[in-house]
């Protein structure tokens, strides 16, 4: 560890006061205290009682705001909440400084257990996709369906444009990058993020860009911002190297929930070529490919992602939906491929539904466009 990196983030009592995070129309924020962390939860009032709960998990450098475009499009079918993972958005760092994929997944599990909201429709983008995969694998009782948008699953050949993000995992690199970019304005940083994460940065509206700059200015005042980024990047790299039952691809094979996979053809962080491998790994999956999307399809094409989720929901509720390939929503160039396991594989399912030892088992373990652009990293 570099001498410039603290073993643990400074306590909350010494954290500076920063501007409040933005809350879009119809949203509300609340803080939830859990064992080992405090999470900020962004939610929308459900349109009616009895809607199934949905939970959204952002990626590296992101926040719950990354889901503000998609959530209102699903108000009629779900009771929507999005988390700020520890150290991101408006959530303070975790007490133990654990930013691993396992640590983030543990926070999600603790929240769901404490809130009693499971099983949920679980969404994850990039790093959040890896977190959601782990949650679904070790706690199938908490997940109704799984929707993964450019999930950060291990690649043999990492995209060249993703290498700088991975370098943050090296000790001292975050501190060096902070010094080298000290003169960069928040606007310059946001332009870099949108260029990296969007298939077409022009889809970010002027208002959305302004909000992103304001959020970047807020984050740069947080003394733990780069530490959270570096440790989480290290967590992704470490998760990529895990083998055996804890490997992400092995855990993907254990997921029982119907899964929607979304990949963008212009994604510079998660390779488009991984889409077919992911579709094969998840036993009950469908694949939505968006040729013009980048890394954050839920921000670039929220209508298309929402339509695909509604189809997943309709098919899983009736379990009489069509299989095979189908065109996506008109005018998007999208393609949907659907794969489901043949029925009658009960023994196989049971053998893959046990919790991993790195998690607390829980009481039911083993059963069963024009949006803000800041923090849309991997």
VEXMITI-784401 format. One record per residue: residue number from 1; residue in three letters; x, y, z of N, C-alpha, C in turn. Coordinates in steps of 0.2 Angstrom, whole numbers. Each point is the difference from the previous one (the first is absolute). Layout:
   pos   code    n_c1    n_c2    n_c3   ca_c1   ca_c2   ca_c3    c_c1    c_c2    c_c3
   NUM    ala       X       Y       Z       X       Y       Z       X       Y       Z
...
***
This chain:
   pos   code    n_c1    n_c2    n_c3   ca_c1   ca_c2   ca_c3    c_c1    c_c2    c_c3
     1    unk       4      -6       0      -4       6       0       4       6       0
     2    unk      -1       5      -4       3       6       0       0       4       6
     3    unk       5       4       2      -1       4       6      -5       5       0
     4    unk      -2       2      -6      -5       5      -1      -7      -2       0
     5    unk      -1      -7       1      -6      -3       0      -1      -2       8
     6    unk      -6       2       2      -2      -1       7      -2      -8       1
     7    unk       2      -3       5      -3      -7       1      -8       0       1
     8    unk      -2       5       3      -7       1       0      -2       7      -1
     9    unk      -6       2      -3      -2       7      -1      -1       4       6
    10    unk       1       6       0      -1       4       6      -7      -1       3
    11    unk      -1       1       7      -6      -1       3      -5       5      -2
    12    unk      -6      -1       0      -5       5      -2       0       6       3
    13    unk       2       0       6       1       6       4       4       6      -3
    14    unk       5      -3      -4       5       5      -3      -1       1      -7
    15    unk      -6      -3      -3      -1       1      -7      -3       7      -1
    16    unk       2       4      -6      -2       6      -1      -7       0      -2
    17    unk      -4       6       1      -7       1      -2       1       1      -8
    18    unk      -4      -3      -4      -1       1      -7      -7       1      -2
    19    unk      -1       3      -6      -6       1      -3      -4      -6       0
    20    unk      -7       0       2      -4      -6      -1      -1      -3      -7
    21    unk      -1      -6       0       0      -4      -7      -7       3      -3
    22    unk       0      -1      -6      -6       2      -4      -6      -5       1
    23    unk      -6       2       1      -6      -5       0      -4       2      -5
    24    unk      -1      -4      -5      -5       2      -6      -7       0       2
    25    unk      -4       3      -4      -7       0       2      -3      -7       1
    26    unk      -4       0       5      -3      -7       2       4      -5       4
    27    unk       6       2       1       5      -4       4       0       3       7
    28    unk       3      -5       4       1       2       7       6      -4       3
    29    unk       4       3       4       6      -4       3      -1      -1       8
    30    unk       3      -6       2       0      -1       7       6      -4       1
    31    unk       2       1       7       6      -3       2      -1      -6       4
    32    unk       3      -6      -1      -2      -6       3       7      -3       4
    33    unk       0       0       6       5      -3       4       0      -7       0
    34    unk       6      -3      -2       1      -8       1       6      -2       3
    35    unk       1      -6       2       6      -2       3       6       1      -4
    36    unk       4       5       1       6       1      -4       0       5      -5
    37    unk      -6       3      -1      -1       5      -5      -6       4       1
    38    unk       0       6      -4      -7       3       0      -1       2      -8
    39    unk      -6      -2      -2      -1       1      -7      -6       5      -1
    40    unk       1       4      -6      -5       4      -2      -4      -3      -5
    41    unk      -6       0       1      -5      -3      -5      -4       5      -3
    42    unk       0       0      -7      -4       4      -4      -6      -4      -2
    43    unk      -6       3       1      -6      -4      -2      -6       5      -3
    44    unk      -5      -4      -3      -5       4      -3      -7      -3       3
    45    unk      -4       4       2      -6      -3       3      -4      -4      -5
    46    unk      -2      -6       3      -3      -5      -5      -7       3      -2
    47    unk      -2      -2      -6      -6       3      -3      -6      -3       3
    48    unk       1      -7       3      -5      -3       3       3      -5       5
    49    unk      -4      -2       5       2      -5       5       1      -7      -4
    50    unk       4      -4       3       1      -7      -3       5      -1      -5
    51    unk       3       5      -3       5      -1      -5       6      -3       2
    52    unk       3      -5      -4       6      -3       2       6       5       1
    53    unk       4      -1       5       5       4       1       6      -1      -6
    54    unk       3       6      -1       6      -1      -5       6       4       4
    55    unk       6      -2      -1       6       3       3       5       1      -6
    56    unk       3       6       0       5       2      -5       7       1       3
    57    unk       5      -3      -3       7       1       2       4       2      -5
    58    unk       4       6       2       4       4      -5       7      -3      -1
    59    unk       4       3      -5       6      -3      -1       6       4       3
    60    unk       6      -1      -1       6       4       3      -1       7      -2
    61    unk       1       4       5       0       7      -1      -7       3      -1
    62    unk      -5      -4       0      -7       2      -1      -4       1       7
    63    unk      -6       1      -1      -5       1       6      -7      -2      -2
    64    unk      -4       0       5      -7      -1      -2      -3       4      -5
    65    unk       3       6      -1      -3       5      -6       1      -4      -6
    66    unk       4      -5      -1       1      -3      -7      -7      -3      -2
    67    unk      -4      -1       5      -7      -4      -2      -6       5       0
    68    unk       2       6       0      -6       5       1      -4       1      -7
    69    unk       3      -2      -6      -4       0      -6      -4      -7      -1
    70    unk       3      -5       3      -4      -7      -1      -6      -1       5
    71    unk       2       2       6      -5      -2       5      -7       3      -1
    72    unk      -1       6      -2      -7       3      -1      -4      -4      -6
    73    unk       4      -3      -5      -3      -4      -5      -3      -7       2
    74    unk       2      -1       6      -2      -7       3      -4       1       6
    75    unk      -3       6       1      -4       2       6      -6      -5       0
    76    unk      -3      -1      -6      -6      -4       0       1      -7       2
    77    unk       6      -3      -1       1      -7       1       4      -2       6
    78    unk       3       5       4       5      -1       5       0       6       5
    79    unk       1      -2       6       2       4       6       7       1       0
    80    unk       3       6      -3       7       1      -1       4       3       5
    81    unk       6      -3       1       5       3       5       7      -1      -3
    82    unk       4       5       0       7       0      -2       5       1       6
    83    unk       5      -3       0       5       1       6       6       4      -2
    84    unk       2       4       4       7       2       0       5      -5       4
    85    unk       4      -3      -4       4      -5       4       5       4       4
    86    unk       3      -4       6       4       4       4       6       3      -3
    87    unk       1       7       2       5       4      -3      -2       3      -7
    88    unk      -6      -1      -2      -2       3      -7      -7       4       2
    89    unk      -1       5      -5      -6       4       1       0       3       6
    90    unk      -5      -1       4      -1       4       6       1      -5       6
    91    unk       3      -6      -1       1      -5       5       7       1       3
    92    unk       1       0       6       7       1       3       4      -7      -1
    93    unk       7       0       1       3      -6      -1      -2      -5       5
    94    unk       2      -7      -2      -2      -5       5       5       0       6
    95    unk      -3      -2       5       4       0       6       7      -3       0
    96    unk       0      -6      -4       6      -4       0       4       1      -6
    97    unk      -2       5      -4       4       2      -6       0      -6      -6
    98    unk      -5      -4       1       0      -6      -5      -5       2      -6
    99    unk       4       1      -6      -3       2      -6       0      -6      -5
   100    unk       1      -6       2       0      -5      -5      -7      -2      -2
   101    unk      -1      -4      -6      -6      -2      -2      -4      -3       5
   102    unk       3      -5       4      -3      -3       5      -2       5       6
   103    unk       4       5       1      -2       5       5      -6       4      -2
   104    unk       0       2      -6      -6       4      -3      -6      -5       0
   105    unk       0      -6      -2      -5      -5       0      -3      -1       7
   106    unk       5       0       5      -3      -1       6      -4       6       3
   107    unk       2       6      -2      -4       6       1      -7      -1      -3
   108    unk       0      -2      -6      -7      -1      -3      -4      -5       3
   109    unk       3      -5       2      -4      -6       4      -2       3       6
   110    unk       4       3       4      -2       3       7      -6       5      -1
   111    unk       1       4      -5      -6       4      -1      -6      -3      -1
   112    unk       0      -5      -5      -6      -4      -2      -3      -4       6
   113    unk       4      -3       4      -2      -3       6      -3       4       5
   114    unk       3       6       1      -2       5       5      -7       3      -2
   115    unk       0       1      -6      -7       4      -3      -5      -5      -1
   116    unk       2      -7       0      -6      -5      -2      -3       1      -6
   117    unk       4       2      -5      -3       2      -7       1      -6      -5
   118    unk       4      -5       2       1      -6      -5      -6      -4      -1
   119    unk      -1      -4      -5       5       1      -6      -2       6      -4
   120    unk       6       2      -3      -1       7      -4       2      -2      -8
   121    unk      -2       5      -4       2       0      -7       7       4       1
   122    unk       6      -4      -1       6       3       2       3       2      -7
   123    unk       3       7       0       3       3      -6       7       1       2
   124    unk       5      -1      -5       7       2       2       3       3      -7
   125    unk       4       5       1       4       3      -6       7      -1       2
   126    unk       4      -3      -5       7       0       0       3      -4       7
   127    unk       3       4       4       2      -3       7      -6      -2       4
   128    unk      -5       4      -1      -7      -2       3      -2      -7      -3
   129    unk       1      -1      -6      -2      -6      -3       4      -6       3
   130    unk       6       1       2       4      -6       3      -3      -1       7
   131    unk      -1       6       4      -3       0       6      -7      -4       0
   132    unk      -4       2      -5      -7      -3       0       1      -8      -2
   133    unk       4      -2      -4       1      -7      -2       2      -4       7
   134    unk       5       3       4       1      -3       6      -5      -1       5
   135    unk      -4       5       0      -6       0       5      -5      -5      -3
   136    unk      -1       0      -6      -5      -5      -3       2      -7       1
   137    unk       7      -1       0       3      -7       0      -1      -3       7
   138    unk       2       5       5       0      -3       7      -6       1       4
   139    unk      -4       4      -2      -7       1       3      -6       0      -5
   140    unk      -1      -6      -3      -5       0      -5      -7       2       3
   141    unk      -1      -1       6      -6       2       3      -2       8       0
   142    unk       5       4      -1       0       7       0      -2       3      -7
   143    unk       1      -4      -6       0       2      -7      -6      -3      -4
   144    unk      -5       4      -2      -5      -2      -5       3      -1      -7
   145    unk       2       6      -2       4       0      -7       6       4       1
   146    unk       4      -1      -5       7       3       0       1       4      -7
   147    unk       1       6       0       1       4      -6       7       3       1
   148    unk       5      -2      -5       7       2       0       1       4      -6
   149    unk       3       6       1       1       5      -5       8       0      -1
   150    unk       3      -2      -5       7       0       0       4      -2       6
   151    unk      -2      -6       2       3      -3       7       7      -1      -1
   152    unk       4       2       6       7      -1       0       2      -7       2
   153    unk       0      -5      -5       1      -6       1       7      -2      -3
   154    unk       4      -4       2       7      -1      -2       1      -1      -8
   155    unk       5       4      -2       2      -1      -7       7      -2      -1
   156    unk       1      -4      -5       7      -2      -1       4       5      -3
   157    unk      -3       3      -5       3       6      -4      -4       6       2
   158    unk       3       4       5      -4       6       2       1       6      -5
   159    unk      -5       4      -1       0       5      -5       5       5       1
   160    unk       4       2      -5       5       5       2      -2       6       3
   161    unk      -6       3      -2      -3       6       3      -2      -1       8
   162    unk       0      -7       2      -2      -1       7       6       0       4
   163    unk       6       0      -3       6      -1       4       1       5       5
   164    unk       0       7      -2       1       5       5      -5      -1       7
   165    unk      -6      -2      -1      -4      -1       6       3      -6       4
   166    unk       2      -5      -3       3      -6       3       7       2       4
   167    unk       3       5      -3       7       2       3      -2       4       7
   168    unk      -6       2       1      -1       3       7       0      -5       5
   169    unk       0      -6      -1       1      -5       5       7      -1       2
   170    unk       5       3      -3       7      -1       2       1       5       6
   171    unk       4      -2       5       1       4       6       4       7      -3
   172    unk      -3       5       3       3       7      -2      -2       3      -6
   173    unk      -3      -4      -5      -2       3      -6      -6       5       1
   174    unk      -4      -1       4      -6       5       2       3       7       2
   175    unk       5      -1       5       3       6       2       4       4      -5
   176    unk       3      -4      -4       4       3      -6      -5       3      -5
   177    unk      -5      -3      -1      -5       3      -5      -3       6       3
   178    unk      -1       0       6      -3       6       3       5       6       0
   179    unk       6      -1       1       5       5      -1       0       3      -7
   180    unk       1      -5      -5       1       2      -7      -6       3      -3
   181    unk      -6      -1       3      -6       3      -3      -3       6       5
   182    unk       4       2       4      -2       5       5      -3       6      -3
   183    unk       2       2      -6      -2       6      -3      -6      -1      -5
   184    unk      -2      -6      -1      -6      -2      -4      -6       3       3
   185    unk      -4       3      -4      -7       2       3      -5      -5       0
   186    unk      -5       1       4      -5      -5       0      -3      -1      -7
   187    unk      -1       5      -4      -3       0      -6       5      -5      -5
   188    unk       6       1       1       5      -4      -4      -1      -8       2
   189    unk       0      -1       6      -1      -7       3      -7      -3      -3
   190    unk      -5       4       0      -6      -3      -2       0      -1      -7
   191    unk       3       4      -4       1      -1      -8       3      -7      -1
   192    unk       6      -1       4       3      -6      -1      -4      -6       2
   193    unk      -4       0       5      -4      -5       2      -5      -2      -5
   194    unk      -4       6      -3      -5      -2      -5       3      -2      -6
   195    unk       6       2      -2       3      -3      -6       2      -7       1
   196    unk       2      -2       6       2      -7       1      -7      -5       1
   197    unk      -5       3       3      -6      -4       2      -6       0      -5
   198    unk       0       5      -4      -6       1      -4       2      -3      -7
   199    unk      -5      -3      -4       1      -2      -7       0       7      -4
   200    unk      -4       4       2       0       7      -3      -1       5       6
   201    unk       6       3       1      -1       6       6      -5       5      -2
   202    unk      -1       1      -6      -5       5      -2      -7      -1       3
   203    unk      -1      -6       2      -7      -2       3      -1       3       7
   204    unk       6       3       3      -1       3       7      -3       7      -2
   205    unk      -5       2       3      -3       7      -1       4       5       4
   206    unk      -1       6      -2       4       6       4      -2       0       7
   207    unk      -6      -1       2      -2      -1       7       3      -5       3
   208    unk       0      -6      -3       3      -6       3       8       1       1
   209    unk       3       3      -5       7       1       1       2       5       6
   210    unk      -5       5       1       1       5       5      -1      -4       7
   211    unk      -5      -4       0      -1      -4       7       6      -4       1
   212    unk       3      -3      -5       6      -4       1       6       3       2
   213    unk       1       6      -3       6       5       3      -1       1       7
   214    unk      -6       2       2      -2       2       7       2      -6       5
   215    unk      -2      -6      -3       1      -6       4       8      -2       1
   216    unk       3       1      -6       7      -1       0       4       5       5
   217    unk      -2       6       0       3       5       5      -2      -2       7
   218    unk      -5      -3       1      -2      -2       7       5      -6       2
   219    unk       0      -4      -5       4      -6       2       8       1       1
   220    unk       2       5      -4       7       2       1       2       3       7
   221    unk      -5       2       3       1       3       7       0      -6       5
   222    unk      -2      -6      -1       0      -5       5       7      -3       0
   223    unk       3       0       6       7      -3       1       1      -7      -2
   224    unk      -5      -4       0       0      -7      -1      -2      -2      -7
   225    unk      -1       5      -5      -3      -2      -6       5      -4      -4
   226    unk       7       2       0       4      -4      -4       2      -7       3
   227    unk       0       0       7       1      -6       3      -5      -5      -1
   228    unk      -7       2       0      -5      -4      -2       0      -3      -7
   229    unk       3       5      -5       0      -2      -7       6      -6       0
   230    unk       6       2       3       5      -5      -1      -1      -6       3
   231    unk      -3       0       6      -1      -7       4      -5      -4      -4
   232    unk      -5       4      -3      -6      -4      -3       3      -3      -7
   233    unk       5       4      -3       3      -3      -6       4      -6       1
   234    unk       4       1       6       3      -6       2      -4      -6       2
   235    unk      -6       1       2      -5      -5       2      -2      -3      -7
   236    unk      -1       3      -5      -2      -3      -6       6      -4      -3
   237    unk       6       3       0       6      -4      -2       0      -7       4
   238    unk       0       1       6       0      -6       5      -5      -5      -2
   239    unk      -6       2      -1      -6      -4      -2       1      -4      -6
   240    unk       4       4      -5       1      -4      -7       5      -5       1
   241    unk       4       0       5       5      -6       1      -2      -5       5
   242    unk      -6       0       3      -3      -5       4      -1      -6      -4
   243    unk       1      -6       3      -1      -6      -4      -5      -4       4
   244    unk      -2      -6      -2      -4      -4       4      -7       2       0
   245    unk      -4      -2       6      -7       2       0      -1       8       1
   246    unk       6       3       2      -1       7       1       1       5      -6
   247    unk       2      -4      -5       1       4      -7      -6       3      -2
   248    unk       0       5      -3      -6       4      -3      -4      -5      -5
   249    unk       4      -3      -5      -3      -4      -5      -4      -6       3
   250    unk       4      -3       5      -3      -6       4      -7       2       3
   251    unk       1       6       3      -6       3       4      -6       2      -5
   252    unk       2       2      -6      -5       1      -5      -4      -6      -2
   253    unk       4      -6       0      -4      -6      -2      -4      -2       6
   254    unk       1       2       6      -4      -2       6      -7       4       0
   255    unk       0       6      -3      -6       4       0      -6      -3      -2
   256    unk      -5       0       4      -7      -4      -2      -5       5      -3
   257    unk       1       7       2      -5       5      -2       0       1      -8
   258    unk      -6       1      -3       0       2      -7       4       6      -1
   259    unk       5       0      -5       5       6      -1      -1       3      -7
   260    unk       0       7       1       0       4      -6       7       3      -1
   261    unk       4      -1      -5       7       2      -1      -1       6      -6
   262    unk       3       5       2       0       6      -5       7       2      -1
   263    unk       2       0      -7       7       2      -2       0       5      -5
   264    unk       5       5       0       0       5      -5       6      -1      -5
   265    unk      -2       1      -7       5      -1      -5       6       5       0
   266    unk      -1       6       4       5       5       0       3       0       7
   267    unk      -1      -5       4       3       0       7       7       0       0
   268    unk       4       4       3       7       1       0       3      -3       7
   269    unk      -4      -3       4       2      -3       6      -2      -7       1
   270    unk      -5      -2      -2      -2      -7       0      -1      -2      -8
   271    unk       4      -5      -2       0      -2      -7      -7      -3      -2
   272    unk      -2       2      -6      -6      -2      -3       0      -8      -1
   273    unk       6      -2      -1       1      -7      -2      -2      -5       6
   274    unk       0       3       6      -2      -4       6      -7      -2       0
   275    unk      -4       4      -4      -7      -1       1      -2      -8      -1
   276    unk       2      -3      -5      -2      -7      -1       3      -4       5
   277    unk       6       1       3       2      -4       5      -5       0       6
   278    unk      -1       7       2      -5       1       6      -7      -4      -1
   279    unk      -2       1      -7      -7      -3      -1       1      -8       1
   280    unk       5      -3      -1       1      -7       1       1      -2       7
   281    unk       3       5       4       2      -2       7      -6       0       4
   282    unk      -5       5      -1      -6       1       4      -5      -5      -2
   283    unk      -2      -4       4      -4      -6      -3      -7       2      -2
   284    unk      -3       5       2      -7       3      -2       1       7      -2
   285    unk       2       1      -6       2       7      -2      -3       2      -7
   286    unk       0       6      -1      -1       3      -6       5       6      -1
   287    unk       1       1      -6       6       5      -2      -3       6      -4
   288    unk       1       6       2      -2       6      -4       6       3      -2
   289    unk       1       1      -7       6       3      -2      -2       7      -3
   290    unk       4       5       1      -1       7      -2       6       2      -4
   291    unk       0       0      -6       6       1      -4       3       7       1
   292    unk      -4       5       1       2       7       1       1       2       7
   293    unk      -1      -4       5       0       2       7       7      -1       2
   294    unk       2       3       6       7      -1       3      -1      -4       6
   295    unk       3       3       6       1      -4       6      -7       1       4
   296    unk      -4       5      -1      -5       1       5      -7       1      -4
   297    unk      -2      -6      -3      -6       0      -4      -6       2       4
   298    unk       0       0       6      -6       2       4      -1       7       0
   299    unk       6       4      -1       0       7      -1      -1       3      -7
   300    unk       3      -4      -5       0       2      -7      -7      -2      -3
   301    unk      -2      -6       2      -6      -3      -3      -5      -3       5
   302    unk      -2       4       5      -4      -2       5      -7      -3      -2
   303    unk      -3       3      -6      -6      -3      -2       1      -7      -3
   304    unk       5      -2      -3       1      -6      -3       2      -5       6
   305    unk       4       2       5       1      -5       5      -6      -1       4
   306    unk      -4       5       1      -7      -1       4      -4      -5      -4
   307    unk      -1       1      -7      -4      -4      -4       2      -8       1
   308    unk       7      -1       0       3      -6       0      -2      -3       7
   309    unk       1       4       5      -2      -3       7      -7      -2       1
   310    unk      -5       5      -3      -7      -2       0      -1      -7      -3
   311    unk       3      -1      -6      -1      -7      -3       3      -5       4
   312    unk       5       1       4       3      -5       4      -5      -2       6
   313    unk      -3       6       2      -5      -1       6      -6      -3      -3
   314    unk      -2       1      -5      -6      -3      -3       1      -7      -1
   315    unk       6      -2      -3       1      -7      -1       1      -4       6
   316    unk       3       3       5       2      -4       6      -7      -1       4
   317    unk      -4       5       0      -6       0       4      -5      -6      -3
   318    unk       0       0      -7      -4      -5      -3       3      -6      -2
   319    unk       7       0       0       4      -6      -2      -2      -3      -7
   320    unk      -4       4      -4      -2      -3      -6       3       4      -6
   321    unk       5       4       2       2       5      -6       4      -4      -5
   322    unk       1       3      -6       4      -3      -5       7       0       1
   323    unk       3      -5      -3       7      -1       0       3       1      -7
   324    unk       7       1       0       3       1      -6       2       7      -1
   325    unk       0       3      -6       3       6      -1      -6       5      -3
   326    unk       1       6       2      -6       5      -2       4       7      -1
   327    unk      -4       4      -4       3       7       0      -2       3       6
   328    unk       4       5       1      -1       5       6      -5       5      -2
   329    unk      -1       5       4      -4       6      -1       2       3      -7
   330    unk      -6       2      -3       1       3      -7       5       6       0
   331    unk       4       0      -5       5       6      -1       6       0       4
   332    unk       1      -5       4       6       0       5       6      -5      -3
   333    unk      -2      -4      -5       5      -5      -2       2      -5       5
   334    unk      -4       0       5       1      -5       5      -2      -7      -2
   335    unk       3      -5       3      -2      -7      -1       0      -3       7
   336    unk      -5      -4       0      -2      -4       7       1      -8      -2
   337    unk       4      -3       4       1      -7      -1      -2      -3       7
   338    unk      -4      -5       0      -3      -3       6       2      -7       1
   339    unk       3      -2       5       2      -7       2      -3      -2       7
   340    unk      -3      -5       0      -2      -3       7       2      -7       0
   341    unk       1      -2       6       2      -7       1      -6      -4      -1
   342    unk       0      -6      -2      -5      -5       0      -3      -2       7
   343    unk      -6       0       1      -3      -2       6       3      -7       3
   344    unk      -1      -1       6       2      -7       3       7      -1       2
   345    unk       3       6       1       7       0       2       1       1       8
   346    unk      -5      -2       4       0       1       7       6      -1       4
   347    unk       3      -6      -2       6      -2       4       6       5      -2
   348    unk       0       2      -6       6       4      -2      -1       7       3
   349    unk      -6       2       1      -2       7       3       2       0       7
   350    unk      -2      -6       4       1       0       7       8       0       1
   351    unk       4      -3      -4       7      -1       1       3       7      -1
   352    unk      -3       5      -3       3       6      -1      -3       6       4
   353    unk      -4      -2       5      -3       6       3       2       1       7
   354    unk       6      -3       2       2       1       7       4       6       1
   355    unk       0       3       6       3       7       1       8      -2       0
   356    unk       4       5      -2       7       0       1       2       1       7
   357    unk       5      -2       2       2       1       7       2       7       2
   358    unk       2       4      -5       2       7       1      -6       4       3
   359    unk      -6      -2      -1      -6       4       2      -3      -3       6
   360    unk      -3       5       4      -4      -3       5      -6      -3      -3
   361    unk      -2      -6       3      -5      -4      -4      -7       3       0
   362    unk      -2       4       5      -7       2      -1      -5      -5       2
   363    unk      -6       2       2      -5      -4       2      -3      -5      -5
   364    unk       1       2      -7      -3      -4      -5       5      -2      -5
   365    unk       7       0       2       5      -1      -5       0      -7      -3
   366    unk       1       0      -6       0      -7      -4      -7      -2      -2
   367    unk      -5       4       1      -6      -2      -3      -1       4      -7
   368    unk      -5      -6      -2      -2       2      -6       4       2      -5
   369    unk      12     151     -83       3       4      -5       0       7       2
   370    unk       5       3       0       0       7       3       0      -1       8
   371    unk       4      -5       2       0       0       8       7       2       2
   372    unk       1       0       7       6       2       2       6      -5      -2
   373    unk       6       3      -1       5      -4      -3       6      -1       5
   374    unk       0       3       6       5      -1       5       0      -7       3
   375    unk       6      -3       1       0      -6       3      -3      -6      -3
   376    unk       1       0      -7      -2      -6      -4       5      -5      -2
   377    unk       5      -1       5       5      -4      -2      -1      -7       1
   378    unk       5      -4       0      -1      -8      -1      -3      -2       7
***
